[in-house]
Amino acid sequence: MKLSTPSDRHHTTIADTTPKVSVKRGQGHTGFDGRSDVVLFEVQRGRREAVSSLRIVEDLFVEVGRALRADGDDPRWIAQRIWRPQRVTRALSIWGETVRPLASAMSFRVIARVLEERSFRRTDLRRHMERVISDDKTRWRLADPAQIEVWISEYGRGTFVEGIRLTDAQMRQHDGRVEQRRGALRPTVAAAMVSLAGSPEGVLLDPCCGSGTIVQEADRRGFHVRGMDIDVDAVEIARKNTNARIEVGDARSLDVADEELAACVSNLPFGRQFAVQGDADRWLSAVLAEMARVTRPGGRVVVLVPHIKRELVDARLRLRERFGIQLLGTRTTIWVYDRV
């Protein structure tokens, strides 16, 4: 099976929080296809629900084959090599019982991703893949949208994997939001951040909550949750998306008692969609100091922002770990601090 997540580091969280799924660490089992993390893993029959229920999973596939550029750096050869009829038949049986009743006459489409196009373009690989599939499945027809999606991804330099997609677009939103807002955080990233906040014992605050995605994920995880935002419109949108307590407030001056919270988790504005008021470094330093003040010792502060200068971090926060991710074409970082 193949699993797709939104960043290049989230597979560590998946492996650590899903004991029912066997993730083989090391070269060849994890990678990045230029847009999403790719994790290849094994799951026992009857345990598939444990995977599909993961909040940090965006897409789920059944693998049908692998191929290497080194064995023939040609899109026609790769397409022929990676499409393995016996494995396809097995994958289709899983697809049929997981998604919808299996039928022999189906519509299909191919999505191809490559890391570099010096030898051939991804459109060439897609076209040859379509021909191979059509030759093998004579009753299938090309369509967009289609009943079956076949994805072929170069998830490591010269290493391709192909899978049949088990999930649909709804899984990427994980129940979604009632009302959208530009720059809204992807639910999978929010879920990953909340999972890094520790055990759900106490109150978790998002002081820059936007449309409320982190608040929603924290509520699902079992935290008592609060959200704040300086933008009145954002607060109104968040209130439509969650039943949690959402207030207008300034992240630099929180209406929260000292050491009251178990965790602070937030996607901080860094200029792409929303800008901060005044000097960016001074703003970030003030926000981190407030998060340190309101979080109890032993709690966590988790923030999403590209860079944090060491001198801006409050002395009560100790860096535990950080994860570089790529989000909507922009590199950023999840920072995890222990409150000491």
C-alpha positions in Angstrom: 0.0 0.0 0.0 1.0 3.6 -0.5 0.1 6.5 1.7 0.3 10.2 0.8 0.7 13.0 3.3 1.2 16.7 2.8 4.8 17.1 3.9 8.3 15.6 3.8 8.4 14.7 7.5 5.0 13.6 8.6 5.8 9.9 8.1 7.6 9.9 11.4 4.4 10.7 13.2 2.5 8.0 11.3 5.0 5.4 12.2 5.1 6.4 15.9 1.3 6.6 16.4 0.0 3.6 14.4 1.2 0.3 15.9 -1.2 -1.7 13.8 0.5 -0.6 10.6 4.0 -1.9 9.7 6.1 0.9 8.2 9.5 -0.2 7.0 11.9 2.6 7.7 14.9 3.2 5.5 15.7 3.9 1.8 13.0 2.9 -0.6 10.1 2.9 1.8 9.6 6.7 2.3 10.0 9.5 -0.1 8.7 12.8 -1.6 7.3 13.1 -5.1 7.6 16.8 -5.4 4.2 17.6 -3.8 3.5 15.0 -1.1 5.2 12.6 1.2 5.0 9.0 0.2 5.1 6.1 2.6 5.1 2.5 1.5 3.9 0.1 4.2 2.2 -3.2 4.9 -1.1 -3.6 6.7 -2.8 -6.8 7.9 -6.2 -7.8 6.5 -8.9 -6.5 8.8 -6.7 -3.6 9.9 -7.2 -1.2 7.0 -9.7 0.9 8.9 -6.8 1.8 11.2 -5.0 3.4 8.3 -8.0 5.2 6.6 -9.0 6.7 9.9 -5.6 8.5 10.4 -6.1 12.2 10.5 -2.8 12.9 8.9 -3.4 10.8 5.7 -4.5 12.6 2.6 -4.6 9.8 0.1 -4.5 6.0 0.4 -3.5 3.6 -2.4 -3.0 -0.1 -3.1 0.4 -0.6 -4.7 0.5 -2.4 -8.1 4.2 -2.2 -9.0 7.6 -0.4 -8.8 10.2 0.4 -11.4 13.6 2.1 -11.6 15.0 4.6 -14.1 18.3 2.8 -13.9 16.8 -0.3 -15.6 15.6 1.7 -18.6 15.2 5.5 -18.5 12.4 5.5 -20.9 8.7 6.2 -20.2 7.5 3.3 -22.4 9.7 0.8 -20.6 8.7 2.2 -17.1 5.0 2.0 -17.9 5.3 -1.6 -19.2 7.5 -2.7 -16.2 5.4 -1.1 -13.4 1.9 -2.4 -14.6 1.8 -6.0 -13.2 -1.5 -7.7 -14.1 -1.6 -10.2 -11.2 -0.9 -7.4 -8.6 -3.5 -5.2 -10.4 -6.1 -7.9 -10.0 -5.4 -8.2 -6.3 -5.4 -4.4 -5.9 -8.8 -4.2 -7.7 -10.3 -6.7 -5.3 -9.2 -4.4 -2.4 -10.5 -1.3 -4.3 -13.8 -3.0 -4.9 -14.5 -4.0 -1.3 -13.2 -0.7 0.1 -14.8 1.9 -2.3 -17.6 0.6 -4.4 -18.8 -2.7 -6.1 -16.2 -4.0 -8.6 -17.1 -4.1 -12.3 -15.2 -5.1 -15.4 -16.2 -2.1 -17.5 -14.7 0.9 -15.8 -13.5 4.4 -16.6 -10.0 5.3 -15.5 -7.5 8.1 -15.5 -3.7 8.3 -14.9 -1.9 10.8 -12.7 1.9 10.9 -13.1 4.5 12.8 -11.0 8.2 12.9 -11.8 11.0 14.6 -9.9 12.9 15.8 -13.1 12.0 15.9 -16.7 15.5 15.8 -18.4 14.9 12.3 -20.0 11.2 12.6 -20.5 8.2 14.6 -19.4 5.5 13.4 -17.0 2.9 13.8 -19.8 4.9 11.2 -21.8 4.9 8.8 -18.9 1.2 9.4 -18.4 0.4 8.8 -22.1 2.4 5.5 -22.2 0.8 4.4 -18.9 -2.6 4.9 -20.4 -1.7 2.8 -23.4 -0.4 -0.1 -21.3 -3.6 -0.1 -19.2 -5.8 0.1 -22.2 -4.0 -2.9 -23.8 -4.4 -4.9 -20.6 -8.0 -3.8 -19.7 -9.7 -3.6 -23.0 -13.1 -2.8 -21.5 -11.8 0.2 -19.6 -12.1 3.7 -21.1 -10.3 6.9 -20.4 -12.3 9.6 -18.7 -11.9 12.6 -16.4 -13.3 12.4 -13.8 -13.1 8.6 -13.7 -14.1 5.7 -11.4 -10.5 4.5 -11.0 -7.4 6.7 -10.6 -4.0 5.1 -11.2 -1.1 7.2 -9.8 2.5 6.7 -10.8 5.0 8.7 -8.7 8.7 9.1 -8.7 9.0 9.3 -4.9 12.8 9.1 -4.8 15.4 9.9 -7.4 14.9 7.3 -10.1 12.4 5.2 -8.1 8.8 4.9 -9.2 5.8 3.4 -7.5 2.3 2.9 -8.9 -1.0 2.5 -7.0 -4.7 2.5 -7.4 -6.3 5.2 -5.3 -8.7 3.9 -2.6 -9.8 7.3 -1.3 -11.5 10.4 -2.8 -11.1 14.2 -2.4 -13.3 14.2 0.8 -10.6 12.4 2.7 -8.2 15.3 2.1 -10.5 17.6 3.9 -11.4 15.1 6.7 -15.0 16.3 7.1 -13.9 19.8 6.0 -15.1 23.2 7.2 -18.5 24.7 6.9 -17.0 27.9 5.6 -13.6 28.4 4.0 -11.1 31.2 4.4 -8.1 32.0 2.2 -4.9 30.7 3.6 -6.8 28.1 5.8 -4.5 25.3 7.1 -4.9 21.9 5.6 -6.6 19.5 8.1 -3.8 17.0 7.8 -1.2 19.5 8.9 -3.4 20.7 11.7 -3.8 17.1 12.9 0.0 16.5 12.8 0.6 19.7 14.9 -2.0 18.7 17.4 -0.5 15.2 17.7 2.8 16.9 18.7 1.1 18.8 21.5 1.2 15.8 23.9 -1.6 14.0 25.7 -5.0 15.6 25.5 -5.2 16.5 29.2 -6.3 20.1 29.7 -7.0 23.2 27.6 -5.4 23.8 24.2 -5.4 27.3 22.8 -4.9 28.5 19.2 -4.3 32.3 19.5 -4.3 32.8 15.7 -7.1 30.4 14.9 -8.2 31.7 11.5 -11.0 29.5 10.3 -10.6 27.1 13.2 -8.9 24.1 11.7 -6.5 23.5 14.6 -9.3 24.0 17.1 -11.4 21.3 15.3 -8.5 18.8 15.2 -7.7 19.4 18.9 -11.4 18.9 19.8 -11.4 15.6 18.0 -8.3 14.5 19.8 -9.9 15.1 23.2 -8.5 18.5 24.3 -10.6 21.2 25.9 -10.2 23.9 23.3 -10.2 27.6 22.8 -9.5 29.8 19.8 -8.7 33.4 19.4 -7.9 35.7 16.5 -7.4 39.4 16.1 -9.5 39.4 12.9 -13.2 39.7 13.6 -14.1 38.1 10.3 -11.9 35.1 11.1 -13.6 34.7 14.5 -17.0 34.7 12.8 -15.9 32.0 10.3 -14.3 29.8 13.0 -17.5 30.0 15.1 -19.4 28.5 12.1 -16.8 25.7 11.8 -16.7 24.6 15.4 -18.7 24.7 18.6 -15.5 25.5 20.6 -15.1 28.8 22.5 -13.8 31.4 19.9 -13.0 34.9 20.9 -11.5 38.1 19.4 -8.1 38.5 20.9 -4.5 39.6 20.3 -1.9 36.8 20.5 0.6 39.3 22.0 -1.7 40.0 25.0 -3.8 36.9 25.8 -6.7 37.1 28.2 -5.5 33.9 29.9 -4.1 33.3 33.4 -0.5 32.3 33.9 0.2 28.6 33.3 -3.5 27.9 32.7 -3.1 25.9 29.5 -1.8 22.4 28.6 -0.7 23.5 25.1 -0.6 26.3 22.6 -0.8 25.3 18.9 -1.0 27.8 16.1 -0.3 28.5 12.4 1.3 31.9 12.7 1.0 34.5 9.9 4.2 35.0 8.0 3.4 37.3 5.1 2.1 35.0 2.4 -1.6 35.3 3.1 -1.7 37.4 6.2 0.8 39.9 7.6 1.5 40.8 11.2 1.2 44.3 12.7 4.5 46.1 13.0 8.0 44.6 13.1 7.7 40.8 12.4 10.5 39.8 14.8 9.1 41.9 17.6 5.7 40.5 17.0 6.9 36.9 17.0 8.9 37.4 20.1 5.9 38.8 21.9 3.7 36.0 20.8 6.1 33.3 21.9 6.5 35.0 25.3 2.7 35.0 25.8 2.5 31.4 24.8 5.2 30.5 27.3 3.4 32.5 30.0 0.0 30.9 29.6 1.3 27.3 29.1 2.0 25.3 32.3 5.4 23.6 32.9 5.5 20.3 31.1 3.1 21.6 28.4 3.9 22.1 24.8 4.0 25.0 22.4 3.7 24.0 18.7 3.8 26.7 15.9 4.0 26.7 12.2 6.3 29.4 10.8 9.2 29.2 8.3 12.0 30.6 10.6 12.4 31.4 14.2 15.6 33.2 15.3 17.0 31.7 18.6 17.1 35.1 20.3 13.3 35.5 19.8 12.4 32.4 21.8 11.4 32.9 25.5 13.8 31.3 28.0 10.9 29.2 29.3 10.6 27.4 25.9 13.1 24.6 25.1 13.1 23.3 21.5 12.1 19.7 21.4 12.1 19.0 17.7 11.3 20.6 14.4 9.9 19.3 11.1 10.5 21.0 7.7 7.5 20.7 5.4 6.4 21.9 2.0 2.9 23.4 2.1 1.2 24.7 -1.1 4.6 25.1 -2.7 6.1 27.0 0.2 8.7 25.6 2.6 7.9 26.1 6.3 8.6 24.5 9.6 6.6 22.9 12.5 8.4 24.0 15.7 7.8 22.0 18.9 8.8 23.5 22.3 8.6 22.1 25.8 7.5 24.5 28.4 10.1 24.3 31.2 
